[in-house]
Amino acid sequence: MEFLRIENFKCFYSIDIQLNGITVFAGSNGNGKSTAIQALLFLRRTIEHCAQWVEGKYSYLKSNELNVELNGAYCLALGNSCYIIPVNSNNNDSLSIGIVYGDKRFLVEYEAQEDQLWLTPKNITNELGEIESAIFLQEFYYLNAERLGPRIAQSIKFFDYPNAGFQGEYVAQLIAEQNYRFEVDERRRHPNKISPRLEQQVNAWLDDLMPGVSIAASSDTNIHSAQIMVENYFTKGDPTVATNIGFGISYVLPIIVTGLIAKEGSFMVVENPEAHLHPSAQSKIGRFLAKVAASGVRVIIETHSDHVLNGLQISAATGEINPDLITVNFFTQQEKKNETTSTEFPEGESETEPSPVQGEELIKQPDVKKITVNKKGELSHWPKGFFDQSQIDFAHLFKIRKG
């Protein structure tokens, strides 16, 4: 099994978070889901900036002490180094992020000087050897929760490898340029569409989520722009610009396109795939992402949608994905003793009568509970606070109606 290790980063003191074929980050706001993704993104940015390029992938064996910026890349906005170290930490000047496989680990230890806009990798531990980790591939796909809304046109850019951008800002160019160059993996093609062409597969999946909706993409290097035109039941064969149709298409299109073009073995990280989607489409995007993961892409989802989870459960029950590839990480809170607090007692005072200024302090820390899915699509357990608000609301309504 693979784990993301985080030590002394924001709300995390020390934690290992399991990563699987498709990994779901779920839980209430403010419990560490986004922080875990930020840690992974910052580790990835460190590799891109500091590692060597060897035989078609990154190799990171020792520190060259280049600074890694805290803001900008991968939409990160971490502020300065003062915001990175946990408030009650014993260690105020260093932190670590890495990937762990069993007893093998790749770990980057950073120096965090006060009020700096960067962190400096100081020590690199790389014991992975022949283990092929997705973190070192050139291809790494990330879609931010705040994706680009409808636009009449999008700018175009040079790609190191085809991708939709962190906010879907290059999705029009990606579809237009790759339509005849790229053949969609047979395992990811829509069951009702044989053609491997990218645009046809995009439209097949789009119609599945939003019946009657299709798109056409164009790109022009002379005017340095690309465009998406949209059709639905109401345009009657006369495509319109994206701004005349709702946000749902613009938000889900980068997910579909990225899922279809992502390299096998690579990471695909998607925040809030359910944004601006009807519940039925949320369930279907969950099934789509399960299909992508079943083809070998390492999918990570951060979601607040029980419908997305339902889609994954259905995929497991129908055999579209091996349930062993699904891990749900439920982020919650627990109280722990603050290790920085003294537990010694002044002379003459007993342990049962502590000094008012001494003793143990309980502090809130994030806790991650692993939930698995079986072949029937059933969850291994259902912790309190885990997608249970509908039942809570129904029970509340029942009490109100009874008077």
C-alpha positions, -999 to 999 in steps of 0.1 A, spaced: 0 0 0 10 36 -7 7 64 19 11 101 19 32 110 49 28 145 64 48 158 94 44 192 110 25 207 81 -4 231 89 -30 211 110 -11 178 108 16 169 133 23 134 120 0 113 98 0 87 71 -29 89 46 -35 59 24 -36 64 -14 -52 38 -36 -64 34 -72 -92 59 -64 -89 77 -31 -117 98 -17 -111 126 8 -144 132 27 -154 150 59 -166 182 73 -151 216 64 -119 225 82 -107 189 91 -77 187 68 -89 174 34 -75 204 15 -44 205 36 -36 169 26 -40 178 -10 -19 209 -6 9 188 10 8 164 -20 9 194 -44 37 211 -26 57 178 -27 50 176 -64 61 212 -70 93 205 -50 101 176 -73 95 196 -105 116 225 -92 145 206 -75 148 171 -90 169 160 -120 153 148 -152 166 113 -159 154 89 -186 120 104 -190 111 110 -153 122 129 -122 150 116 -100 153 132 -66 181 118 -44 198 148 -28 190 184 -19 204 212 -40 189 237 -15 168 255 -41 139 273 -24 103 262 -33 77 289 -34 46 286 -12 23 305 -35 14 303 -72 21 268 -86 -8 244 -85 -30 273 -73 -13 271 -39 -18 301 -17 0 291 15 11 325 26 44 327 44 63 301 64 47 312 96 14 297 85 29 263 77 40 250 111 12 238 135 4 261 164 13 237 192 43 220 174 74 210 193 94 218 161 90 253 147 116 253 120 112 221 99 85 198 84 84 167 62 63 154 33 67 122 14 54 89 0 57 56 18 55 21 5 57 -5 33 91 0 49 103 21 19 100 58 19 106 89 -1 107 119 23 116 155 19 125 175 50 121 212 47 136 241 66 110 267 75 126 301 84 103 328 98 83 350 75 96 336 42 76 330 11 93 297 5 105 265 21 140 250 15 144 212 11 173 202 34 173 164 36 161 139 10 154 103 20 147 81 -11 146 44 -4 121 35 -32 147 20 -55 128 1 -82 94 11 -69 77 32 -96 58 61 -79 34 83 -98 48 113 -81 80 111 -103 62 109 -137 62 140 -159 24 138 -162 6 150 -131 -30 163 -134 -47 186 -110 -81 204 -112 -87 230 -85 -121 234 -68 -124 269 -84 -124 260 -120 -129 284 -149 -165 293 -156 -180 298 -190 -159 319 -214 -165 331 -249 -128 322 -256 -98 308 -238 -61 315 -243 -37 288 -256 -3 278 -244 26 254 -250 22 221 -232 51 200 -217 23 173 -219 -14 176 -228 -34 189 -198 -64 211 -192 -47 235 -168 -52 237 -130 -86 254 -135 -97 240 -168 -84 271 -186 -69 252 -215 -96 226 -221 -108 241 -254 -72 240 -268 -67 205 -254 -98 191 -272 -91 209 -304 -55 200 -307 -57 164 -295 -89 154 -313 -72 136 -342 -38 131 -325 -49 112 -294 -68 79 -292 -88 73 -260 -78 42 -241 -104 14 -249 -110 9 -212 -122 45 -208 -144 47 -239 -181 52 -234 -199 18 -240 -221 34 -267 -193 51 -287 -167 30 -305 -147 59 -320 -114 66 -302 -115 103 -311 -113 126 -281 -141 149 -290 -166 121 -297 -157 104 -265 -161 136 -246 -195 142 -261 -206 106 -253 -197 110 -216 -211 145 -216 -244 133 -230 -245 106 -203 -242 133 -176 -263 159 -193 -286 144 -219 -287 163 -252 -256 184 -245 -226 183 -268 -196 205 -275 -173 214 -304 -138 228 -298 -116 250 -321 -82 265 -317 -64 293 -337 -27 300 -331 -29 332 -351 -52 349 -326 -38 329 -297 -72 316 -285 -95 286 -284 -132 283 -281 -159 258 -270 -193 259 -287 -222 242 -270 -254 225 -282 -284 212 -263 -320 204 -269 -329 241 -270 -303 254 -295 -319 233 -323 -287 226 -342 -274 261 -339 -244 259 -314 -240 288 -290 -211 301 -270 -204 286 -236 -215 318 -217 -251 311 -229 -252 278 -211 -249 270 -173 -217 266 -152 -221 228 -150 -207 221 -184 -176 244 -179 -169 228 -145 -173 191 -155 -157 193 -190 -121 195 -177 -128 164 -155 -140 144 -185 -112 154 -208 -85 149 -182 -99 115 -173 -98 105 -209 -62 117 -217 -45 110 -183 -15 87 -186 -18 53 -170 0 52 -137 -1 90 -132 -19 110 -105 -52 128 -113 -63 150 -84 -98 166 -86 -113 189 -60 -151 190 -58 -161 171 -89 -197 176 -80 -196 214 -83 -226 228 -103 -239 194 -111 -274 179 -106 -273 149 -82 -278 124 -110 -248 139 -128 -228 138 -95 -234 101 -93 -224 95 -129 -192 115 -126 -183 93 -97 -188 62 -119 -168 79 -147 -139 85 -123 -141 49 -111 -137 38 -148 -107 61 -151 -91 46 -120 -99 10 -132 -77 18 -163 -47 25 -141 -48 62 -134 -43 72 -97 -74 93 -90 -77 114 -58 -111 131 -52 -119 157 -25 -157 158 -22 -187 167 0 -211 148 -22 -228 115 -11 -239 112 -47 -203 109 -60 -197 83 -33 -229 65 -44 -215 64 -80 -183 47 -67 -203 21 -47 -224 13 -78 -192 9 -99 -179 -16 -73 -212 -35 -72 -214 -38 -110 -178 -49 -114 -167 -17 -132 -139 -14 -107 -123 -38 -83 -134 -26 -49 -99 -32 -35 -89 -2 -56 -112 21 -36 -103 38 -3 -124 65 14 -105 86 39 -129 103 63 -113 134 79 -126 142 114 -112 154 147 -100 139 179 -86 152 212 -50 144 220 -27 155 248 -5 183 239 30 169 240 45 203 246 27 207 279 47 199 310 34 170 332 58 176 361 45 189 394 61 214 418 77 200 450 52 192 476 22 188 453 8 153 445 -3 141 410 -39 143 421 -35 179 430 -18 196 401 -7 232 401 -32 255 383 -6 263 357 6 227 352 -10 195 339 -21 181 306 -38 201 279 -61 185 254 -60 199 219 -80 191 187 -61 173 160 -73 160 126 -80 122 125 -84 102 93 -105 70 94 -101 46 65 -134 32 50 -134 4 24 -159 -9 -1 -168 -45 -8 -180 -63 -39 -216 -55 -31 -208 -18 -29 -212 -17 9 -190 4 31 -170 -12 58 -184 12 84 -203 45 86 -187 69 112 -208 96 128 -207 127 106 -200 107 74 -226 117 48 -254 113 74 -270 147 72 -300 135 51 -309 110 79 -304 137 106 -326 162 87 -354 136 81 -354 126 118 -356 164 127 -385 169 103 -403 138 117 -400 152 152 -414 186 140 -443 170 123 -452 150 153 -453 182 173 
